[in-house]
Amino acid sequence: MNIAQLRQRLPASTLTTLMVGVLLAVAFLFVFVIPEYREAARLRVRIAETKLDVEVRTRLAPVLAKLVKAEAALGKIDLPSKPVPMPLAEVDQLTARFDAMAKPLGLRLMAVTPQANSAGKNGRLAVNLRLLGTMDGFHEFLTTLSRFAPLVSVESSATVVGEEGRELLLKCWLAVR
């Protein structure tokens, strides 16, 4: 049956009602069903992401517990609250002092270079250090250096692989008087 035959068999008011019903059904789909379907798809994605996040957190929970336990076992590092200025006359002893810190840790002090042009500026002296050794030794050296009374700050640090092994390059500021 085609549309012309339908028009002959059904009255015009029935056809109009039928067309209005079809238009309302299509409008209902576009206004209510399709947006809800899209929102449901977004929620499915969000649920999957949340499940993945929960799974990752569940797997990492034992690691976090071990880290918290290890951190508690480390104890507190006593850092000097305020740098104790070093006399400028003792600057020539810096090599011996830094070497005494580095040797027990298996590090070799390659160079200590105080920057003379920075001496006395705001009571600070810039010092460049070059050490040779392992990363564990560097870590321990930085911890030891943090307890060095004249230390004000470490401005920069870098590690490079040199001809003789891994080198740690530091620029630190010391309090001087």
C-alpha positions, 0 to 999 in steps of 0.5 A, spaced: 500 500 500 502 506 498 500 513 500 495 515 495 491 508 497 492 510 504 489 517 503 483 514 499 482 509 505 483 513 511 479 520 513 484 526 513 483 527 520 486 520 522 492 521 517 493 528 520 493 524 527 497 519 525 502 524 522 502 528 529 503 522 533 509 520 529 512 527 529 511 527 537 515 520 537 521 523 533 521 529 537 520 525 544 526 521 541 530 527 540 529 531 546 529 525 551 531 518 549 538 520 545 541 525 550 539 520 556 543 515 552 549 519 551 549 521 558 549 513 560 555 512 555 559 518 559 557 515 565 559 508 563 566 511 561 566 514 568 565 508 571 570 504 568 575 510 569 573 509 577 574 502 577 581 502 574 583 508 579 580 503 585 584 497 582 590 501 582 589 504 589 588 497 591 594 494 588 598 500 591 596 500 598 601 495 600 606 499 597 604 505 600 604 502 607 611 499 606 613 507 604 609 509 611 613 504 615 620 506 612 619 513 613 617 512 620 623 508 621 628 513 618 627 518 624 627 525 624 634 529 621 636 534 625 638 540 621 641 546 624 635 552 624 640 557 622 647 557 618 653 558 623 657 563 619 664 561 617 670 565 618 673 568 611 680 565 613 677 558 613 675 558 606 682 555 604 680 549 609 674 547 605 677 542 600 679 538 607 672 539 610 668 537 604 673 531 603 672 529 610 665 528 608 666 525 602 671 520 603 667 515 608 661 515 603 666 512 597 666 519 594 672 522 591 672 530 591 675 532 584 674 540 585 672 545 590 671 552 587 669 558 591 667 564 587 671 569 590 667 575 587 661 572 591 664 573 598 661 577 603 655 579 599 650 578 604 654 574 608 655 568 603 660 565 599 658 561 593 662 554 592 662 549 586 663 542 588 665 536 583 665 529 586 665 522 583 662 516 585 655 512 586 648 515 586 647 512 593 654 516 595 651 522 593 645 521 596 648 520 603 653 526 601 647 531 600 644 528 607 651 530 610 652 536 607 645 538 610 648 538 617 654 542 615 653 548 619 655 554 614 650 551 609 645 556 607 642 553 601 644 548 595 642 552 589 643 547 583 645 540 582 647 535 576 649 529 575 653 527 569 657 521 566 664 523 565 670 519 563 672 516 570 664 515 572 658 519 575 660 526 577 655 530 582 656 537 580 653 542 586 653 549 587 652 551 594 652 557 598 655 558 605 654 563 610 661 567 612 663 573 616 
